[in-house]
Amino acid sequence: MSACFDLEVKDGVAHLRFNRPEQLNSMTLDFWRELPQVVNRLSDSGEARALVLSSTGRHFTAGMDLSVLAGDGLDGQAESAASAADLGRARSRMRQTVLLFQESFNALERARMPVIAAVQGGCVGGGVDLVSACDFRHCTRDAFFCIQEINLGFTADVGTLQRLPKLLPEGVVRELAYTGRRMPAERALACGLVNEVHEDQPAMLSEVLNIAGEIAEKSPLAVWGSKEMLNYSRDHSIRDSLEYIATWQAGMFFGGDMQEAFRARNDKRRPTFDNLPPRRSNI
């Protein structure tokens, strides 16, 4: 039983909902631990072909829970390390802690299936880190995005400043990062952060789950390859990326999915594809 999430998997679509609306779905230590566990399990099993992240209540998330900042997480671990080691070693422990938090959202980027964020209300602080790591985003008309860390006196460190410049014009990102201003839904749409703005959450979830269902009907091997190539191309030169897809195709092109797609087209039916094989965790 999860302390922070509800999960439903149906017809190849996984729907993961944040379930602490009274606390504005703030990110406790349980949140940071459970999210990568759930995402990695779905990705490793091959059961899910698309993953939708949504939330409950008025806001998508208020970001990092104050208990983490106040002592249960970052500060608490650093203080514990400082009492047993010199300052350099204590600071190295702090670095390791930040890297662990980053891994929670790196799991979304590494997942073998596309991840879609459905945002209602506020998406604040760590919420921006999270949705930046998703494949694409939809939101409601009342949604807003805020790099809250600057308003709290520290620098965002879990992915916003690294991924958001790949999604938005750099000047827009810098303005948001330096001022902590809210980006409303319509501006997020105009700048390309979200694909579509919906009137309310039910309409948004209906459309997002429909898109996820459409993705789930495609070859999961081809979808995984597309995600792998898009992420690689974002971070590498065109030449390197072309080399990578050539090597990928040398191994993946000769499966049976393309033949099934052609057979289904000729038979005027939907194709049926096998799930991705489970990832091996040991030898």
C-alpha angles and dihedrals in degrees: 000000000000121000093207111024146050116208130198125176118192131160092348094310119113116201114196115188128191104232108193101090095152088060092044088250091283115182110255124179087266088058093052092047099043100044098065091041092056095041094046091048092052092046095045095048095052089221096119121060095182133018125210119197115200138154144217134239129018098321137042091221139327089215128234113016111242091233089068093052094041099057117301094083132010100010095036094054093045092051091048091052093046092057091057103035143031121276095265092055091045090053091049087056089053090053091051090051093053090049090053091053089050090055090063090068096031084068089066092054094045095047113118091228129061116265119214123194119212107195127194125177118340123010100185136175108322088022089069089049088052100047091044087063093053123093094242141341141225125188144184124253092255093052124117135179124217133180089217097175093083089057089055095051103257141088121262106252111172101077111294096106092044101044105029094067086059089057104036138034108279094238091056091050092049092050091051093044095049099041105032089222121159119254107213123217097259093052090046088055093046092050094046100248091122130033097215141003117222131199095238143351098268091054091046095049092047091055096040093049088048090054091046090051091052090051090049090059092060126084105286089210091055092045092050090049091050092052092046092051095045092051092045093047091051090060101035141051122274090249093052091045093052089051090051096051090048090054092044092052091050087066105028105035096078100065124112099253096093092051090050090050091054093045091051091049091051091046092046092235138114114273120242119216132187119246119256110273114261114266113252114241096185143014 
